[in-house]
Amino acid sequence: MPGRAFPLVDSLQDLQQRIRHAPALAVWFSAPGCRVCSDLQPKLATLLEDHFPLFQSARVDCTTTAEAAARHQVFSVPTLLIFFEGRESLRKIRNLSLPGTKSQNPRWIN
């Protein structure tokens, strides 16, 4: 699979620790059986690798780590949260589109 993996977060405490310690963190909230989630995750991983190589990443399975999803007010999947220095800076929910090639600018950050 192209791009880097999104390490699975297994608790709210684990997620909070990652948010506190990462200068830049992309958190992907998804659920098993979500076709959009599974289709977009590798594209997002490649996008981060190509355009934002210093970002760290994490994945939350909302079915097994519901407390983390609820704490961050994630009630729909997929949801992407971007944190800088521990503060949420961007939230994209459900109908997000990602550029398909390296040459395209990631306009979803505007």
Buried (B, 14 or more C-beta within 10 A) or exposed (E): EEBBEBEEBEEBEBBBEBBEEBEBBBBBBBBEEBEEBEEBBBBBBBBBBBBBEEBBBBBBBBEBBEEBBEEBEBEEBBBBBBBEEEEBEEEBBEEBEBBEEEEEEBEBEE
